[in-house]
Amino acid sequence: MGFSSGKSRPISRDEFRAAFDGAGDDKLPAILTPGQLAGALKVSRNTVYFWIEKGRFDGAFRKRGKHIRIWRDRALDLFFNGPEWPSMGDMHEN
């Protein structure tokens, strides 16, 4: 049995906000570091950097000098509602 991508019903911005604007320790800021996005998605920080390098979060981040900042809602929209990513070689764990 395979997994469905969930493409039949996109996740709305209100649903993102409800999931990530919680109170206390559950609150995730609107602007994230790669480490914060990695924590929210339960992947390594290296995986987030790899996905950025591959263009999977284009339009959702800005690099200024050596610093990368990610717009939370845009990144989550791309992750959950964006086009499918290739399954071969899309994970980079070190």
C-alpha positions in Angstrom: 0.0 0.0 0.0 1.5 3.4 -1.1 1.1 6.8 0.5 -1.0 9.5 -1.0 0.7 12.8 -1.6 -2.4 14.7 -0.3 -2.6 16.6 -3.6 -6.4 16.3 -3.7 -6.8 18.8 -0.9 -4.2 21.6 -0.5 -3.4 22.8 3.0 -4.6 26.4 3.5 -2.7 29.2 5.1 -5.1 29.2 8.0 -4.3 25.6 8.6 -0.5 26.4 8.6 -1.1 29.2 11.0 -3.2 27.0 13.3 -0.5 24.4 13.4 2.5 26.7 13.8 1.2 29.8 15.7 0.5 27.8 18.9 1.1 29.2 22.3 4.3 28.9 24.3 7.0 26.4 23.1 4.8 25.3 20.1 5.0 28.8 18.5 7.0 28.9 15.3 8.0 32.4 14.2 7.0 33.7 10.7 10.7 34.0 9.7 12.8 30.9 10.3 16.4 29.8 10.3 17.1 26.6 8.4 17.4 24.8 11.8 14.0 26.0 12.9 12.4 24.8 9.6 14.3 21.5 10.0 12.8 21.0 13.5 9.3 21.8 12.3 9.6 19.3 9.5 11.4 16.7 11.6 14.4 16.5 9.2 18.1 17.4 9.6 19.3 20.9 9.1 21.6 19.5 6.3 18.4 18.2 4.5 16.9 21.7 4.6 20.2 23.2 3.1 20.1 20.5 0.5 16.5 21.2 -0.5 17.4 25.0 -0.7 20.4 24.1 -2.9 18.1 22.1 -5.2 15.7 25.0 -5.5 12.8 23.4 -3.7 12.2 26.4 -1.5 12.7 29.1 -4.2 10.7 32.1 -3.4 10.5 31.2 0.3 13.9 32.2 1.5 16.6 35.0 1.2 20.3 34.7 1.7 22.1 37.7 3.0 25.8 37.1 3.4 26.1 33.8 5.1 22.7 34.0 6.7 19.5 32.3 5.3 16.1 33.3 6.5 13.0 31.4 5.4 9.4 32.7 5.2 7.6 30.0 7.2 4.2 30.1 5.4 5.7 30.1 1.9 8.1 27.2 2.8 5.3 25.1 4.3 3.1 25.8 1.3 5.9 24.6 -1.1 6.5 21.6 1.1 2.9 20.5 1.5 1.2 21.9 -1.7 4.1 22.3 -4.2 5.1 20.0 -7.0 6.3 16.5 -6.2 10.1 16.2 -5.6 12.1 13.3 -7.1 12.4 10.5 -4.6 16.0 9.4 -5.6 18.7 11.5 -3.9 16.4 14.0 -2.3 17.7 13.2 1.2 21.1 14.4 2.4 21.9 13.2 5.9 25.3 13.7 7.5 
